[in-house]
């Protein structure tokens, strides 16, 4: 009896991981995605550059057995030396020289035999700061490469023990020899230029303020005038004068620039029911602003702001009857 809500499910897909050159392995595919998206995942760091290289293993071609060439190898020479040593040893009773020669020949034969078998020789390669180290492929990525301008050229060495192929490069211009599809034999190196370099923040020093600015009213300049009364011409005039910088602020360094401006509290006269101005103080008063701007490499206060400001209340005007 079969249940109406049950059905035969398709067989699960079998995933095969191999090293066929036409079909990249899962590790290589993952490394490609990781390398291509590393710039998106990583946040640019001030004072640093990035490197991102994906690589995969390359299947080795079928080994070709070389044709044997007759000759004496180190191993053969060692065996031959051992034979002569044995003959000399049999005749050792004929003199101390023969005994000495037999010992020497036996020692030499043993040494040549071992050297011929390559059992004492190991090649050690000095790896650079960046390596293709995985035999199955992967990604070489670093978001903390020391900043330089132009971007630094980096060397990457294949220490995986097998032949590898570059599958991705985060540097779109692919400057260097680590280009996509380039192959490296074991121990070989390639170069790539770092990318996404963000310069370090500039070093800023704090400016010390030695003296604040002061201002004065320029009574020689008339900014504007208002009739004291809007009903009588003989009611007099209100004269408004501008504030001006009297003494600029001073600092412990040269190169600071200073500018000033002002804003009045009112610019339109208001009159009471008796016809006289009712906002005299607002018309002649306001805020006198002084702005100091620091030169490059300097700043004001704990925040090292590029500017600092003084807002000074002023009152500059004379009522005339």
ABEGO torsion letter per residue (X at the ends): XBBAABBBBBBBBBBBBBABAABBBAAAAAAAAAAAAAAAABBBBBGBBBBBBBBBBBBBBBBBBBBBBBEBBAAAAAAAAAAAAAAAAAAAAAEAAAAAAAAAAAAAAAAAAAAAAGAABBBBBBBBABBBABAAEEBBBBAABBBBOBBBBBBBBBAAGBBBBBABBABAAGBEABBBGBBBBBGBBBBBBBBGBBBBBBBBBBBBBABBBBBBBBAABBABBBBABAABAAAEBBBBBBBBBABBBBBABBGBBBBBBBBBABABBBBBAAGBBAAAAAAABEBBBBBBBBBBGBBBEAAGBABBBBBBBBBBBBBBX
